[in-house]
Amino acid sequence: MTHRSGIIRRLSDFIRDEKATSTMEFVIMFPVIITLFIGVFENGMILTRQALMERSLDEATRILRLASGLALSASDIEEAICNNTSAIPDCENVLVVDLRVVNRLTYEVPTPDVACVNRNDMDIAPVNQFQQGEDNELILVRACAVIDPILPFTGFGLNLTRDDSGGMHMVAASVFVNEPD
């Protein structure tokens, strides 16, 4: 009996021992805190890239607004966007522009989906329009860039559309009216 009471006493002493309680709390809470930190960091970086892309699109749109009579192409606008931002790695290859006239009678806008670059097969170009429009026409310009998450193992990245290569589709849009001569 004394042997059994010794085991019970040691077991009860072990249960009452508080030497490692802070370590246990740390072991339990550390993954939660780190996951939260990584998620906030990833989303903050994506939002920063989004804001920089939208600003670059606005600056490129200024060229379109004021370029009445100039024949611009989608690649000219893509180049202007890429020159104004360094937040999109390999911008020239992952950015596409969609430019179309909005009917002022119905104000019917196209579907929110913009065809983005397929990084798995770079030879296939998305079927986007580029209608520069006439004087006083309402123009919708959208740009789509495929970016990689900074920390791809986290699974964070807001609620952006993802493609087969794991890239996220980041879209920016702007509306303007062509200036008359």
For each residue, the residues with C-beta under 8 A, 3 or more apart:
1: 4 5
2: 5 6
3: 6 7
4: 1 7 8
5: 1 2 8 9
6: 2 3 9 10
7: 3 4 10 11
8: 4 5 11 12
9: 5 6 12 13
10: 6 7 13 14
11: 7 8 14 15
12: 8 9 15 16
13: 9 10 16 17
14: 10 11 17
15: 11 12
16: 12 13
17: 13 14 20
18: 21
19:
20: 17 23 24
21: 18 24 25
22: 25 26
23: 20 26 27
24: 20 21 27 28
25: 21 22 28 29
26: 22 23 29 30
27: 23 24 30
28: 24 25 31 32
29: 25 26 32 33
30: 26 27 33 34
31: 28 34 35
32: 28 29 35 36
33: 29 30 36 37
34: 30 31 37 38
35: 31 32 38 39 154
36: 32 33 39 40
37: 33 34 40 41
38: 34 35 41 42 151 154 156
39: 35 36 42 43 154 156
40: 36 37 43 44
41: 37 38 44 45 150 151
42: 38 39 45 46 149 150 151 154 156 157
43: 39 40 46 47 156 157 158
44: 40 41 47 48
45: 41 42 48 49 150
46: 42 43 49 50 147 149 157 158 160 168 170
47: 43 44 50 51 158
48: 44 45 51 52 87
49: 45 46 52 53 87 88 147 170
50: 46 47 53 54 170 172
51: 47 48 54 55
52: 48 49 55 56 85 87 88
53: 49 50 56 57 81 85 87 88 143 145 170 172
54: 50 51 57 58 172 174
55: 51 52 58 59 84 85
56: 52 53 59 60 80 81 82 84 85
57: 53 54 60 61 81 141 143 172 173 174
58: 54 55 61 62 174
59: 55 56 62 63 80 81 84
60: 56 57 63 64 77 80 81 84 141
61: 57 58 64 65 141 174 176
62: 58 59 65 66
63: 59 60 66 67 72 76 77 80
64: 60 61 67 72 77 99 132 139 141 176 178
65: 61 62 176 177 178 179
66: 62 63 179
67: 63 64 70 72
68: 135 178 179 180 181
69: 181
70: 67
71: 132
72: 63 64 67 76 77 132
73: 76 77 130
74: 77 78 96 97 99 128 130
75: 78 79
76: 63 72 73 79 80
77: 60 63 64 72 73 74 80 81 97 99 141 143
78: 74 75 81 82 91 92 95 96 97 143
79: 75 76 82 83 92
80: 56 59 60 63 76 77 83 84
81: 53 56 57 59 60 77 78 84 85 91 95 97 143
82: 56 78 79 85 88 91 92 95
83: 79 80
84: 55 56 59 60 80 81
85: 52 53 55 56 81 82 88 91
86:
87: 48 49 52 53
88: 49 52 53 82 85 91 94 95 145 147 170
89: 94 147 148
90: 93 94
91: 78 81 82 85 88 94 95 145
92: 78 79 82 95
93: 90 117 122
94: 88 89 90 91 117 119 145 146 147 167
95: 78 81 82 88 91 92 117 143 144 145
96: 74 78 114 115 116 117 125 126 128 143 144
97: 74 77 78 81 128 130 141 142 143
98: 110 114 115 128 129 130 141 142 143 144
99: 64 74 77 128 129 130 131 132 139 140 141 142
100: 110 129 131 139 140
101: 131 133 137 138 139 140
102: 107 108 109 137 138 139 140 175
103: 106 107 108
104: 107 137 138
105:
106: 103
107: 102 103 104 138
108: 102 103
109: 102 140
110: 98 100 140
111:
112:
113:
114: 96 98 126 128 142 143 144 169 171
115: 96 98 126 127 128 144
116: 96 126 144 145 146 163 169 171
117: 93 94 95 96 122 126 144 146
118: 121 122 124 126 163
119: 94 122 146 163 165 167
120: 163 164 165
121: 118 124
122: 93 117 118 119
123:
124: 118 121
125: 96
126: 96 114 115 116 117 118 144
127: 115
128: 74 96 97 98 99 114 115
129: 98 99 100
130: 73 74 97 98 99
131: 99 100 101 139
132: 64 71 72 99 139 178
133: 101 137 138 139 178
134: 137 178
135: 68 178 179 180 181
136: 177 178 180
137: 101 102 104 133 134 177 178
138: 101 102 104 107 133 175 176 177
139: 64 99 100 101 102 131 132 133 175 176 177 178
140: 99 100 101 102 109 110 173 174 175
141: 57 60 61 64 77 97 98 99 173 174 175 176
142: 97 98 99 114 171 172 173 174
143: 53 57 77 78 81 95 96 97 98 114 171 172 173
144: 95 96 98 114 115 116 117 126 169 170 171
145: 53 88 91 94 95 116 169 170
146: 94 116 117 119 163 165 167 168 169 170
147: 46 49 88 89 94 167 168 170
148: 89 152 166 167 168
149: 42 46 152 154 156 157 166 168
150: 41 42 45
151: 38 41 42 154 156
152: 148 149 166
153:
154: 35 38 39 42 149 151 157
155:
156: 38 39 42 43 149 151
157: 42 43 46 149 154 160 162 168
158: 43 46 47 168
159:
160: 46 157 168 169 170
161: 168 169
162: 157 166 167 168 169
163: 116 118 119 120 146 166 167 169
164: 120
165: 119 120 146
166: 148 149 152 162 163
167: 94 119 146 147 148 162 163
168: 46 146 147 148 149 157 158 160 161 162
169: 114 116 144 145 146 160 161 162 163
170: 46 49 50 53 88 144 145 146 147 160
171: 114 116 142 143 144
172: 50 53 54 57 142 143
173: 57 140 141 142 143
174: 54 57 58 61 140 141 142
175: 102 138 139 140 141
176: 61 64 65 138 139 141
177: 65 136 137 138 139
178: 64 65 68 132 133 134 135 136 137 139
179: 65 66 68 135
180: 68 135 136
181: 68 69 135
